[in-house]
């Protein structure tokens, strides 16, 4: 079996989780970790050297700049903040031979960057996916089948999520993508009129988060409502309904309840769990190298969902005193 070359650009919190997952991969791999922050590199190197477990990782190399990478790389995972991601992609695609990209979300801060990078990817024959991994969760894959009726026609759904400090700026795209996956629909318009007037500082320096309620509707009739309370300790609750089914998810309790018309609307309790990123990345990479695709949304699908989100949040900032906003400061 050929040795797969995988690079992770950015080894902060999420980059380290990607790296942890690759220890579970069933292919022999060589891994290249890149971060301009020397302390981040030292930390991940120290953590890895403490682990004495069998894996398919043949070697790990640590770099502080992209120019040190080998010319040919099979899979590149870009886990940098959104404000530098466009430049990172341009540099690595223009200077290396890349087969596949996995991009962290929020992908870019300006909608125009999607069209520019799309041209670059097509010119260099690079396939790309965006890391919105709720599509990979077995529970939601099961739910998608239930939402389809016997004619394989998807009924519109009403999707509601609420809880404390949901980080709308960075996490709304996850919920949009899940609704898109469940309904095969990417045509969303969003409404920020119920968002709180002023954003808050993100835990990531230099970025913003939003509280209040973000609403949306698709052309095919699905609706989405995401409410983030600034107060602490309100548990996260998701409700997904359509004419055939009701579903309640209590994320903190790792439980779900489903009621279906075909079963007389009787409630059934089901164990529910969303795996950590450190339990997912290797699955997507294996799917990609084995079959040239994976369960994550591809670049075009995620592009269609990012645009209304970026436009809506940018307009909200401009309306409430930020002046002209060229780059929506979320990541």
N, C-alpha and C positions, 0 to 999 in steps of 0.2 A: 504494500500500500504506500502511495506517495506521501511524503511528509507535507502537511499543509502549513503554509506560512501565514500567520495572523499578526496584525499590528493593532495595538490599542493606543489611540492618540488621546492623551489626557487620563491620568490615573488618580484623579481625585476620588470623591465618594463613589460615584457611579462607575467610573473606570475600574476601580478595584473590584467592584461586584462582578463586572464582566470577566475580569481576570480569574476571580474565584470560581466562576462557573466553568471556565475552560479546563479546569482541573478534572472535570467530569466527562470531558469529550472522549469519544471512542475511536478517534482518529489520531495517529501520531502527528504532533504539531510542534512547530517552532514559533515562539511568541516573542514579539518585539514591543516593548513598552516605551512610550515617548511622553515626556512632560518637561516643559521648560523650567518647572519648579524643582530644584535639586532636592529639597526636603521631601517632596511627594515621591520622587524616585527612590530616595533612601528608605522611606517608610515602607513602600510596597516591596522593595527588595528584602528588607529585614524580615517582614512578615512571611514572605515566601520561603526564605531560607530556614525558618523555624518549623516549617511543615515537612514531615517525613512520611508522606503517604504515596502509594503507587499511583501513577497517572500516565497518560500518553504524552505528556509534555517532554519533548526531547531536549529543549534548551530555552532559556529566557535571556534576552538581551535588553539592556536598559540604556536609553538615550535621552538627551536633552534637546535634540533638534531633529527635524525631519530628514535632513540631508544625510544622516547616518544610517538611514534605513536601507535595506537591500533594494535593488531595482525592481524585482518582481515580487509581488505580494498577492496572495490569494484573497484574503479578507481583511479589510481595514474597518475597525470600529472607531468612529469619531465621537469621543465622549467629552469634548471640550465644552465650555460655555457657548451659548448661541452667538454672542457678539463677535467671536473670532472663527466661527465654523466655516463660513464661506471661504475665507482666505486659506484655511487649512485644507479644505477640499480642493481648491484650485491648485495649491502647491503640490499636493501629493498626486493628484491625477495628471497634472502637467509634467511632473518629473519622475514618475514611477509608472510601472506597468501594473495596474490594479484590475482585478477581476470583479470583485464585489465590495460594496460599502454597506455598513450598517450605521445609521446616523442617529444620534441622540436627539430627543425633542427637548424643548421647542427647537425646530431645526434652524430657522433663521428669524431675524427680527424685522426684516423688510420683505413684503410679498414678492417684490421684483427679483429677489435673489433666487427664487425657485426657478423662474424661467431661464435665468442666466446659467445656473448650475445644470439645469436639464439639458441645455445645448451642449455643455461640456461633457456630460456623461454620455450622451448619444454619440458625440464625435469620437470618444475614446472607448466606446463599447463597454461601459461599466454599468452593471446593474446595482440598484440601490434600494434599501428598505429603511423604514423609520421605526425606531424602537418604541412602539406602542404595544406592549406585550399582552394586554388583556385578551386579545384574540387567541393567544396561545393557551389560555386557562381552560382546562377540560370542562369546567362547569358552564362557561359561556359558549363553548362549542356545542354542548348538549342543549343549552337554551336556544341557540340559533335554530336547531332542528325543530324545536317545539314551536317557535314563532312561525316557521313555514307551515302552511296548511297542506292538505292532501294533494292539492294541485301545484305544490311547490311555489305558491305565490305568497310573498311576505306581506303580512298586514302591518300597517304603521303602528309604532309603539309610542307610548308615553313613558319617558325615562326621567326619573327624578333622583337627585342625590343631594344630601345635606349633611352638615356636620361642622365641627369647629376647625377653623384654620385649614381649609382644603387646599390653599395655595392655588387659586383660580388661574393665575398667570401661567404657572408651569404645568398644572395638572388638568385644566379644562380639556386639553387636546386628547387626553386619555379617554375621557368620557365621550367626547365627540366621536372618536375613533371606534369606541365600543358600539355606540348606536349605529354608526355607519356599517360596521361589520354585521351586526344582528339583522339589519334591514336591507343590506346591499344598496345603500343610498349615500351619496356624498354631497348632495345639493342642499347645504344648510345656509340659512341666514340667521344672524344673531342679533340680540337686543340687549344693550347695556344699561337701559334706563333704570333698572332696579339695583345696579351696583352702587356700593357706597361711594360717595363723591371723591374721596381722596384715597389713593393707594397707600400701602404700607411698604416698609423696607423688607426685602427678602432676606432670608438667612444667608443668601449668597451676596456678597458685597457688590454694590453697584446695580442691583436689579430690584424690581418692584413686584409686589403681589397685590391682589385685589380681594376685597370682601364684598358681601352682598349677594345678589342673585343675577346670574347670567342666564338668559332664556334664548331658545332657538327653535326653529321649525324647518323641516325639509320640504322640498317641492312635492314629495310623495306623501306628506302628511304626518310624519313622525315629529314629536316634540321632545325637547330636552330642557330641563330646569336644574341648574346647579347653584346651590346656596351654601355659601361659606360664612359662618358666624365668626366675628372677631373674638368673641368670648371663648374661653377654654372649656374643655370637658364635655362638649356635646358629641355623643358618639356618631359615627358615620353610618348613614342608612341609605340604601339604594332601593328604589321601587321601579319595577319594569312591568308595564301592563299593555295588553292589547285585547282585542275582542275574544280571543281564545284562552287567555292565560293571565294570571296575576303572579308576581314574584316579589318577594321581600328579602333583602340581604342585609344582615347585621354584620358588618365587617369586623367589629371588635370581638364579637362572639363566635365568628367563623361558622355561622349558621345561615341557612336560607330556607324559605318556605315557598312552595309553589302550589297554585290552585288552577285547575284546568277545566274548561267546559266539558271536555270529553269524559271527565271523571266526576261529574256532578259538582264541580267547584269545591271539592273537599281539600282542605289544606294538608300538604305533606311536607314534613321537615326533612331537610337534606343537609349533610355536612358540606361546608363551603370553605374553600381556602384559596387565596391568591399566592402562588409561589413567589419567593424573593427573586430579585434579578440574578442572584448567585445560583439559582436553580433553573435558569431559563436560557441564558445566552448560548450555552453549548448546544442546546437543541436546535436553535435557529441556525447556527453555523453548520451543524451536521446536515440539516435539511438543504442548505445552500450548496455545500460542496458535493452532496450526493445527487441532488436533482436540479440545481440551478434556480431554486425558489425556496420560499419559506412561508410560515404562517403570519409573519409580520406584514403590515401594510406596505405596499411598494411606494416608491417616491411619488408617483403621480397621484395615487389615492390620498396620501397624506398632504400633498400640495393642495388638493381641493379643500381639505378641511382646515389647514393652517391659514389660508387666505382670509376667510371671513373672521376667524378668531383675531388675527393680527389687525385687520382693518377695524374691527369693532372696538378692541381695547385701545388702539391708537386714537380713534375718534373720541373715546371717552376721556383720555388724557388731555387731548387738545381742547375739549369742551370745558374742562374744569381747570384751565389755567396753565397748562404746560406749554402753550404756544405751539408752533409747528414741530411735530414729532416725526422724524424720518425713520428712526429705529425704535420699535416698541421694546422697552427695557425689561424683557422677560427672558427666562432661560429654562 
